[in-house]
Amino acid sequence: MNYSHLQRGANRKKALTRAAHFLGAIFALSALAMAGLIDGEWITGEPCNIWLFMATFAIAVSSYIGSMALSDMTEKTGGDR
């Protein structure tokens, strides 16, 4: 193995880690948005828009799955051998 191969692996691991963290942040923001929708419904007594809630839920689920998949790929990437 030469140095460039190791550097490429380390760069890939960094990129995967950053992408996983980004998707984790999207998940957290989506969860907060869903909590805000539910809390707003409780405060005002008016039901929230179900389509908005479902879209937010879909974003949260897909970002969580993507974050976990990227984290798994990061662990399998041999950047720091």
Backbone as XML, in Angstrom:
<?xml version="1.0"?>
<chain id="A" units="angstrom">
  <residue number="1" name="MET">
    <atom name="N" x="0.832" y="-1.186" z="0.000"/>
    <atom name="CA" x="0.000" y="0.000" z="0.000"/>
    <atom name="C" x="0.874" y="1.246" z="0.000"/>
  </residue>
  <residue number="2" name="ASN">
    <atom name="N" x="0.500" y="2.167" z="-0.830"/>
    <atom name="CA" x="1.227" y="3.422" z="-0.832"/>
    <atom name="C" x="0.465" y="4.483" z="-0.048"/>
  </residue>
  <residue number="3" name="TYR">
    <atom name="N" x="1.083" y="5.595" z="0.134"/>
    <atom name="CA" x="0.519" y="6.655" z="0.966"/>
    <atom name="C" x="-0.775" y="7.210" z="0.390"/>
  </residue>
  <residue number="4" name="SER">
    <atom name="N" x="-0.833" y="7.367" z="-0.940"/>
    <atom name="CA" x="-2.032" y="7.955" z="-1.543"/>
    <atom name="C" x="-3.256" y="7.068" z="-1.316"/>
  </residue>
  <residue number="5" name="HIS">
    <atom name="N" x="-3.050" y="5.760" z="-1.299"/>
    <atom name="CA" x="-4.160" y="4.844" z="-1.038"/>
    <atom name="C" x="-4.671" y="5.030" z="0.398"/>
  </residue>
  <residue number="6" name="LEU">
    <atom name="N" x="-3.762" y="5.183" z="1.342"/>
    <atom name="CA" x="-4.169" y="5.405" z="2.731"/>
    <atom name="C" x="-4.852" y="6.769" z="2.887"/>
  </residue>
  <residue number="7" name="GLN">
    <atom name="N" x="-4.332" y="7.769" z="2.192"/>
    <atom name="CA" x="-4.925" y="9.099" z="2.272"/>
    <atom name="C" x="-6.328" y="9.110" z="1.680"/>
  </residue>
  <residue number="8" name="ARG">
    <atom name="N" x="-6.496" y="8.390" z="0.579"/>
    <atom name="CA" x="-7.814" y="8.316" z="-0.044"/>
    <atom name="C" x="-8.815" y="7.645" z="0.898"/>
  </residue>
  <residue number="9" name="GLY">
    <atom name="N" x="-8.375" y="6.598" z="1.593"/>
    <atom name="CA" x="-9.245" y="5.929" z="2.556"/>
    <atom name="C" x="-9.606" y="6.830" z="3.720"/>
  </residue>
  <residue number="10" name="ALA">
    <atom name="N" x="-8.656" y="7.609" z="4.205"/>
    <atom name="CA" x="-8.916" y="8.534" z="5.310"/>
    <atom name="C" x="-9.872" y="9.639" z="4.866"/>
  </residue>
  <residue number="11" name="ASN">
    <atom name="N" x="-9.683" y="10.141" z="3.646"/>
    <atom name="CA" x="-10.579" y="11.179" z="3.131"/>
    <atom name="C" x="-11.995" y="10.652" z="2.959"/>
  </residue>
  <residue number="12" name="ARG">
    <atom name="N" x="-12.106" y="9.404" z="2.502"/>
    <atom name="CA" x="-13.432" y="8.817" z="2.349"/>
    <atom name="C" x="-14.105" y="8.647" z="3.705"/>
  </residue>
  <residue number="13" name="LYS">
    <atom name="N" x="-13.332" y="8.236" z="4.692"/>
    <atom name="CA" x="-13.901" y="8.054" z="6.028"/>
    <atom name="C" x="-14.373" y="9.392" z="6.596"/>
  </residue>
  <residue number="14" name="LYS">
    <atom name="N" x="-13.599" y="10.452" z="6.383"/>
    <atom name="CA" x="-14.012" y="11.791" z="6.837"/>
    <atom name="C" x="-15.302" y="12.227" z="6.156"/>
  </residue>
  <residue number="15" name="ALA">
    <atom name="N" x="-15.379" y="12.010" z="4.860"/>
    <atom name="CA" x="-16.568" y="12.418" z="4.108"/>
    <atom name="C" x="-17.799" y="11.649" z="4.571"/>
  </residue>
  <residue number="16" name="LEU">
    <atom name="N" x="-17.652" y="10.352" z="4.795"/>
    <atom name="CA" x="-18.783" y="9.552" z="5.266"/>
    <atom name="C" x="-19.217" y="9.982" z="6.662"/>
  </residue>
  <residue number="17" name="THR">
    <atom name="N" x="-18.245" y="10.299" z="7.507"/>
    <atom name="CA" x="-18.568" y="10.745" z="8.864"/>
    <atom name="C" x="-19.313" y="12.072" z="8.832"/>
  </residue>
  <residue number="18" name="ARG">
    <atom name="N" x="-18.847" y="13.000" z="8.001"/>
    <atom name="CA" x="-19.525" y="14.301" z="7.893"/>
    <atom name="C" x="-20.945" y="14.146" z="7.361"/>
  </residue>
  <residue number="19" name="ALA">
    <atom name="N" x="-21.118" y="13.284" z="6.367"/>
    <atom name="CA" x="-22.456" y="13.063" z="5.813"/>
    <atom name="C" x="-23.373" y="12.417" z="6.845"/>
  </residue>
  <residue number="20" name="ALA">
    <atom name="N" x="-22.842" y="11.479" z="7.625"/>
    <atom name="CA" x="-23.647" y="10.841" z="8.667"/>
    <atom name="C" x="-24.046" y="11.847" z="9.736"/>
  </residue>
  <residue number="21" name="HIS">
    <atom name="N" x="-23.128" y="12.727" z="10.107"/>
    <atom name="CA" x="-23.456" y="13.760" z="11.096"/>
    <atom name="C" x="-24.491" y="14.742" z="10.548"/>
  </residue>
  <residue number="22" name="PHE">
    <atom name="N" x="-24.380" y="15.081" z="9.276"/>
    <atom name="CA" x="-25.346" y="15.983" z="8.651"/>
    <atom name="C" x="-26.744" y="15.369" z="8.665"/>
  </residue>
  <residue number="23" name="LEU">
    <atom name="N" x="-26.832" y="14.095" z="8.295"/>
    <atom name="CA" x="-28.140" y="13.437" z="8.308"/>
    <atom name="C" x="-28.663" y="13.281" z="9.727"/>
  </residue>
  <residue number="24" name="GLY">
    <atom name="N" x="-27.771" y="13.096" z="10.686"/>
    <atom name="CA" x="-28.189" y="13.050" z="12.083"/>
    <atom name="C" x="-28.768" y="14.379" z="12.535"/>
  </residue>
  <residue number="25" name="ALA">
    <atom name="N" x="-28.181" y="15.473" z="12.067"/>
    <atom name="CA" x="-28.715" y="16.797" z="12.407"/>
    <atom name="C" x="-30.076" y="17.022" z="11.761"/>
  </residue>
  <residue number="26" name="ILE">
    <atom name="N" x="-30.244" y="16.558" z="10.526"/>
    <atom name="CA" x="-31.547" y="16.657" z="9.853"/>
    <atom name="C" x="-32.589" y="15.858" z="10.631"/>
  </residue>
  <residue number="27" name="PHE">
    <atom name="N" x="-32.189" y="14.674" z="11.110"/>
    <atom name="CA" x="-33.104" y="13.860" z="11.908"/>
    <atom name="C" x="-33.520" y="14.600" z="13.180"/>
  </residue>
  <residue number="28" name="ALA">
    <atom name="N" x="-32.560" y="15.191" z="13.859"/>
    <atom name="CA" x="-32.872" y="15.908" z="15.103"/>
    <atom name="C" x="-33.804" y="17.094" z="14.844"/>
  </residue>
  <residue number="29" name="LEU">
    <atom name="N" x="-33.546" y="17.836" z="13.783"/>
    <atom name="CA" x="-34.414" y="18.968" z="13.452"/>
    <atom name="C" x="-35.820" y="18.500" z="13.067"/>
  </residue>
  <residue number="30" name="SER">
    <atom name="N" x="-35.906" y="17.378" z="12.371"/>
    <atom name="CA" x="-37.219" y="16.841" z="12.011"/>
    <atom name="C" x="-37.979" y="16.393" z="13.249"/>
  </residue>
  <residue number="31" name="ALA">
    <atom name="N" x="-37.272" y="15.783" z="14.183"/>
    <atom name="CA" x="-37.922" y="15.358" z="15.424"/>
    <atom name="C" x="-38.428" y="16.569" z="16.206"/>
  </residue>
  <residue number="32" name="LEU">
    <atom name="N" x="-37.627" y="17.628" z="16.242"/>
    <atom name="CA" x="-38.081" y="18.854" z="16.904"/>
    <atom name="C" x="-39.287" y="19.473" z="16.195"/>
  </residue>
  <residue number="33" name="ALA">
    <atom name="N" x="-39.282" y="19.417" z="14.872"/>
    <atom name="CA" x="-40.418" y="19.954" z="14.121"/>
    <atom name="C" x="-41.680" y="19.150" z="14.408"/>
  </residue>
  <residue number="34" name="MET">
    <atom name="N" x="-41.557" y="17.824" z="14.471"/>
    <atom name="CA" x="-42.720" y="17.000" z="14.788"/>
    <atom name="C" x="-43.221" y="17.301" z="16.197"/>
  </residue>
  <residue number="35" name="ALA">
    <atom name="N" x="-42.308" y="17.465" z="17.134"/>
    <atom name="CA" x="-42.710" y="17.804" z="18.501"/>
    <atom name="C" x="-43.405" y="19.158" z="18.528"/>
  </residue>
  <residue number="36" name="GLY">
    <atom name="N" x="-42.920" y="20.107" z="17.737"/>
    <atom name="CA" x="-43.558" y="21.414" z="17.657"/>
    <atom name="C" x="-44.948" y="21.331" z="17.060"/>
  </residue>
  <residue number="37" name="LEU">
    <atom name="N" x="-45.126" y="20.479" z="16.059"/>
    <atom name="CA" x="-46.447" y="20.306" z="15.467"/>
    <atom name="C" x="-47.420" y="19.702" z="16.475"/>
  </residue>
  <residue number="38" name="ILE">
    <atom name="N" x="-46.962" y="18.712" z="17.214"/>
    <atom name="CA" x="-47.816" y="18.080" z="18.215"/>
    <atom name="C" x="-48.108" y="19.054" z="19.345"/>
  </residue>
  <residue number="39" name="ASP">
    <atom name="N" x="-47.094" y="19.780" z="19.787"/>
    <atom name="CA" x="-47.274" y="20.744" z="20.873"/>
    <atom name="C" x="-48.204" y="21.881" z="20.440"/>
  </residue>
  <residue number="40" name="GLY">
    <atom name="N" x="-48.062" y="22.335" z="19.211"/>
    <atom name="CA" x="-48.942" y="23.376" z="18.705"/>
    <atom name="C" x="-50.388" y="22.923" z="18.664"/>
  </residue>
  <residue number="41" name="GLU">
    <atom name="N" x="-50.573" y="21.654" z="18.329"/>
    <atom name="CA" x="-51.927" y="21.108" z="18.326"/>
    <atom name="C" x="-52.495" y="21.087" z="19.742"/>
  </residue>
  <residue number="42" name="TRP">
    <atom name="N" x="-51.673" y="20.761" z="20.688"/>
    <atom name="CA" x="-52.119" y="20.693" z="22.081"/>
    <atom name="C" x="-52.437" y="22.082" z="22.629"/>
  </residue>
  <residue number="43" name="ILE">
    <atom name="N" x="-51.628" y="23.081" z="22.253"/>
    <atom name="CA" x="-51.820" y="24.441" z="22.771"/>
    <atom name="C" x="-53.055" y="25.098" z="22.143"/>
  </residue>
  <residue number="44" name="THR">
    <atom name="N" x="-53.168" y="25.026" z="20.816"/>
    <atom name="CA" x="-54.253" y="25.737" z="20.140"/>
    <atom name="C" x="-55.555" y="24.953" z="20.115"/>
  </residue>
  <residue number="45" name="GLY">
    <atom name="N" x="-55.474" y="23.658" z="20.262"/>
    <atom name="CA" x="-56.670" y="22.830" z="20.196"/>
    <atom name="C" x="-57.090" y="22.500" z="18.779"/>
  </residue>
  <residue number="46" name="GLU">
    <atom name="N" x="-56.375" y="23.029" z="17.785"/>
    <atom name="CA" x="-56.674" y="22.734" z="16.384"/>
    <atom name="C" x="-55.725" y="21.650" z="15.897"/>
  </residue>
  <residue number="47" name="PRO">
    <atom name="N" x="-56.225" y="20.701" z="15.143"/>
    <atom name="CA" x="-55.343" y="19.639" z="14.651"/>
    <atom name="C" x="-54.311" y="20.185" z="13.657"/>
  </residue>
  <residue number="48" name="CYS">
    <atom name="N" x="-53.125" y="19.630" z="13.709"/>
    <atom name="CA" x="-52.095" y="20.052" z="12.764"/>
    <atom name="C" x="-52.377" y="19.412" z="11.404"/>
  </residue>
  <residue number="49" name="ASN">
    <atom name="N" x="-51.781" y="19.943" z="10.402"/>
    <atom name="CA" x="-51.939" y="19.400" z="9.054"/>
    <atom name="C" x="-51.278" y="18.030" z="9.003"/>
  </residue>
  <residue number="50" name="ILE">
    <atom name="N" x="-52.074" y="16.991" z="8.747"/>
    <atom name="CA" x="-51.551" y="15.627" z="8.766"/>
    <atom name="C" x="-50.509" y="15.411" z="7.680"/>
  </residue>
  <residue number="51" name="TRP">
    <atom name="N" x="-50.661" y="16.072" z="6.532"/>
    <atom name="CA" x="-49.694" y="15.896" z="5.452"/>
    <atom name="C" x="-48.348" y="16.521" z="5.802"/>
  </residue>
  <residue number="52" name="LEU">
    <atom name="N" x="-48.387" y="17.630" z="6.493"/>
    <atom name="CA" x="-47.143" y="18.248" z="6.949"/>
    <atom name="C" x="-46.453" y="17.345" z="7.966"/>
  </residue>
  <residue number="53" name="PHE">
    <atom name="N" x="-47.236" y="16.782" z="8.871"/>
    <atom name="CA" x="-46.669" y="15.882" z="9.867"/>
    <atom name="C" x="-46.092" y="14.635" z="9.205"/>
  </residue>
  <residue number="54" name="MET">
    <atom name="N" x="-46.829" y="14.069" z="8.241"/>
    <atom name="CA" x="-46.340" y="12.864" z="7.563"/>
    <atom name="C" x="-45.081" y="13.148" z="6.752"/>
  </residue>
  <residue number="55" name="ALA">
    <atom name="N" x="-45.013" y="14.308" z="6.115"/>
    <atom name="CA" x="-43.812" y="14.665" z="5.350"/>
    <atom name="C" x="-42.615" y="14.835" z="6.283"/>
  </residue>
  <residue number="56" name="THR">
    <atom name="N" x="-42.848" y="15.472" z="7.422"/>
    <atom name="CA" x="-41.772" y="15.643" z="8.398"/>
    <atom name="C" x="-41.330" y="14.294" z="8.945"/>
  </residue>
  <residue number="57" name="PHE">
    <atom name="N" x="-42.284" y="13.419" z="9.184"/>
    <atom name="CA" x="-41.963" y="12.075" z="9.664"/>
    <atom name="C" x="-41.156" y="11.304" z="8.626"/>
  </residue>
  <residue number="58" name="ALA">
    <atom name="N" x="-41.537" y="11.412" z="7.363"/>
    <atom name="CA" x="-40.803" y="10.725" z="6.290"/>
    <atom name="C" x="-39.365" y="11.237" z="6.192"/>
  </residue>
  <residue number="59" name="ILE">
    <atom name="N" x="-39.191" y="12.547" z="6.333"/>
    <atom name="CA" x="-37.839" y="13.117" z="6.311"/>
    <atom name="C" x="-37.038" y="12.595" z="7.495"/>
  </residue>
  <residue number="60" name="ALA">
    <atom name="N" x="-37.669" y="12.540" z="8.666"/>
    <atom name="CA" x="-36.970" y="12.066" z="9.856"/>
    <atom name="C" x="-36.556" y="10.608" z="9.701"/>
  </residue>
  <residue number="61" name="VAL">
    <atom name="N" x="-37.459" y="9.771" z="9.221"/>
    <atom name="CA" x="-37.153" y="8.342" z="9.076"/>
    <atom name="C" x="-36.064" y="8.119" z="8.035"/>
  </residue>
  <residue number="62" name="SER">
    <atom name="N" x="-36.177" y="8.777" z="6.891"/>
    <atom name="CA" x="-35.164" y="8.572" z="5.850"/>
    <atom name="C" x="-33.796" y="9.104" z="6.277"/>
  </residue>
  <residue number="63" name="SER">
    <atom name="N" x="-33.767" y="10.225" z="6.985"/>
    <atom name="CA" x="-32.472" y="10.741" z="7.430"/>
    <atom name="C" x="-31.871" y="9.841" z="8.513"/>
  </residue>
  <residue number="64" name="TYR">
    <atom name="N" x="-32.722" y="9.258" z="9.369"/>
    <atom name="CA" x="-32.209" y="8.337" z="10.389"/>
    <atom name="C" x="-31.629" y="7.085" z="9.736"/>
  </residue>
  <residue number="65" name="ILE">
    <atom name="N" x="-32.342" y="6.520" z="8.798"/>
    <atom name="CA" x="-31.859" y="5.313" z="8.112"/>
    <atom name="C" x="-30.574" y="5.632" z="7.346"/>
  </residue>
  <residue number="66" name="GLY">
    <atom name="N" x="-30.555" y="6.766" z="6.659"/>
    <atom name="CA" x="-29.344" y="7.159" z="5.930"/>
    <atom name="C" x="-28.165" y="7.393" z="6.852"/>
  </residue>
  <residue number="67" name="SER">
    <atom name="N" x="-28.412" y="8.006" z="7.995"/>
    <atom name="CA" x="-27.342" y="8.249" z="8.954"/>
    <atom name="C" x="-26.774" y="6.942" z="9.486"/>
  </residue>
  <residue number="68" name="MET">
    <atom name="N" x="-27.649" y="5.997" z="9.797"/>
    <atom name="CA" x="-27.181" y="4.701" z="10.298"/>
    <atom name="C" x="-26.414" y="3.936" z="9.216"/>
  </residue>
  <residue number="69" name="ALA">
    <atom name="N" x="-26.898" y="4.011" z="7.981"/>
    <atom name="CA" x="-26.205" y="3.330" z="6.886"/>
    <atom name="C" x="-24.819" y="3.936" z="6.655"/>
  </residue>
  <residue number="70" name="LEU">
    <atom name="N" x="-24.742" y="5.262" z="6.682"/>
    <atom name="CA" x="-23.433" y="5.903" z="6.495"/>
    <atom name="C" x="-22.500" y="5.620" z="7.661"/>
  </residue>
  <residue number="71" name="SER">
    <atom name="N" x="-23.046" y="5.549" z="8.876"/>
    <atom name="CA" x="-22.208" y="5.211" z="10.026"/>
    <atom name="C" x="-21.651" y="3.803" z="9.880"/>
  </residue>
  <residue number="72" name="ASP">
    <atom name="N" x="-22.494" y="2.896" z="9.382"/>
    <atom name="CA" x="-22.036" y="1.527" z="9.163"/>
    <atom name="C" x="-20.960" y="1.485" z="8.081"/>
  </residue>
  <residue number="73" name="MET">
    <atom name="N" x="-21.151" y="2.253" z="7.011"/>
    <atom name="CA" x="-20.142" y="2.307" z="5.954"/>
    <atom name="C" x="-18.835" y="2.903" z="6.488"/>
  </residue>
  <residue number="74" name="THR">
    <atom name="N" x="-18.942" y="3.887" z="7.379"/>
    <atom name="CA" x="-17.753" y="4.509" z="7.964"/>
    <atom name="C" x="-16.958" y="3.498" z="8.760"/>
  </residue>
  <residue number="75" name="GLU">
    <atom name="N" x="-17.650" y="2.656" z="9.517"/>
    <atom name="CA" x="-16.971" y="1.643" z="10.317"/>
    <atom name="C" x="-16.270" y="0.626" z="9.433"/>
  </residue>
  <residue number="76" name="LYS">
    <atom name="N" x="-16.878" y="0.323" z="8.267"/>
    <atom name="CA" x="-16.293" y="-0.676" z="7.360"/>
    <atom name="C" x="-15.173" y="-0.111" z="6.506"/>
  </residue>
  <residue number="77" name="THR">
    <atom name="N" x="-15.091" y="1.221" z="6.399"/>
    <atom name="CA" x="-14.038" y="1.853" z="5.611"/>
    <atom name="C" x="-12.740" y="1.813" z="6.395"/>
  </residue>
  <residue number="78" name="GLY">
    <atom name="N" x="-11.713" y="1.319" z="5.793"/>
    <atom name="CA" x="-10.439" y="1.194" z="6.477"/>
    <atom name="C" x="-9.544" y="2.388" z="6.295"/>
  </residue>
  <residue number="79" name="GLY">
    <atom name="N" x="-9.942" y="3.538" z="6.772"/>
    <atom name="CA" x="-9.157" y="4.742" z="6.581"/>
    <atom name="C" x="-8.019" y="4.912" z="7.564"/>
  </residue>
  <residue number="80" name="ASP">
    <atom name="N" x="-8.121" y="4.275" z="8.725"/>
    <atom name="CA" x="-7.082" y="4.473" z="9.739"/>
    <atom name="C" x="-6.412" y="3.160" z="10.118"/>
  </residue>
  <residue number="81" name="ARG">
    <atom name="N" x="-6.059" y="2.398" z="9.100"/>
    <atom name="CA" x="-5.370" y="1.116" z="9.352"/>
    <atom name="C" x="-3.916" y="1.329" z="9.634"/>
  </residue>
</chain>
